[in-house]
Amino acid sequence: MLKAAGIEHLLEQRVDGVTAEERHLKGKPAPDMFLEGARALGVAPAQAAVFEDALVGVEAGRAGNFGYVVGVDRVGQREALLAHGADVVVEDLEELL
C-alpha cells in the first residue's frame, strides 16, 4: 500500500506483519508492534503517539504506555474508542492540524 501510494520513501522504519512474524511479536491488542516501532526509531513510547482506527489498536497504544493515543473514528465508534483508551478521537486526521 505504501509503495502504491508513492510514500514508502518517506518512512524511516516500518513494522508490519512480516516484521511481526520474523520477530515473533504478538498482535494487537498487545502493544508489541508499536513498541518495536518506537524501539526502531529510538523513541521512548511515552514520547510517541499512536494513531489507530481499530479498538484493539487503541488498546495496544494504551497498553504500551504511549504518550498520546489518537482514535480515528471511521465507523461511528467514538465512545468505544475513548473507552478503549484513546486520548482524543477524530473523524479525519486533518482535524489535528
N, C-alpha and C positions, 0 to 999 in steps of 0.2 A: 504494500500500500504506500509506504514511504517513497519507494522508487517510482511508482506510478504517478505520485503527486509531485515528483521532482524535488523533494525536500530532504532526501536521505543525506546529502552532503552537509546539511545544517546541524546534524546531531553529532555530539562529541562521543557519546556512548549509547548503546542500545541493549536493553534487557528484554528478551522476548521468549516465546515458547521454546525455541531451540536452546537458548541460554539456560532456561529453567530445567530442561531435560538434561543438558550436559552437566550442570552443576547441582543437580538433584534438589532444586528449590521447590518448596511447597507452593501450591497455587492459592489464590485468594479464597477465603478471607485471611489466610496467613500473609503477613507482610513481607515475606522473603524476597519477592521480586522487586518491590520498591526499595527495600533495604540494600539489595545488591546494586541497584541503580545508583543510590546515594553513595555507596562504597566506591563504585567505579568512578564516580565524579570527585571523590574525596570530600564529600559534603556530609556533615552530621545531619541525621534525619530531622532534628529539631530546627535546623536552619534551612529546611527544604519544604516544598509544597507538593501535594498530591492533587491531581485533577482527575475526577472519576465520575462516570455516569452510572455505574453499577453499585448496588447496595453493598455487595461483598467487597468491592474495590474501596469504597469509603471506609468500611470496617477495617480493611487492611491498612489503610493510611493511618487511621486512628490507633490501631494495634501497634504500628511501627513507631508511634510517638513522633509523627511528622509535625512540623511547626504549624502548618496550615493545611486543612483538607477542604477542597472545593468540590462540592457535589454539583454535577451538571444534570439538570432535570430535563430529560428528553421525552419522558413519557408520563408526566403528571404525578411524580412521586416526591415532591418537595418535602413533605413532612417525614416521609420514610427516610430520605437521605439525611435529614437533620437528626432523626432518631438513631441512625446508624453511625453518627459521629462527624458529619460534615460541619465545619465551622460556618460556612456560608453556602447557599445554593443559588445558582444562576441558571437561566434557561439557555443562555448563549455566553460563551467566553468573552465576547465583546463587552459585556456588562462590567467586566473587571477593569476596562481601560479608563 
